[in-house]
């Protein structure tokens, strides 16, 4: 299982439409991932380097890479609809946790 984490930097001029992000962008990402998406979420971060975090759990790196290759341009183009910053992306294998 892969954790696909999207972090939006906190800046002085940050704008972010959380309603759009959670009702349109992240569902679009999940739809593009299809059956390989095992869940997704978003969080407003109260303090620190990042203001917002999104994540998806994906069955495999190969599935994530295939989705990014096929739908990456569409997903990246949508970023301008909810924020004025470019996100940092982290990809890692989930090695533990709880249900």
Secondary structure, 3 states (H helix, E strand, C coil): CEEEEEEEECCCCCCECHHHHHHHHHHHHHHHHHHHEEEEEEEECCCCCEEEEEEEEECCHHHHHHHHHHHHHHHHHHHHHCECCCCEEEEEECCCCCC
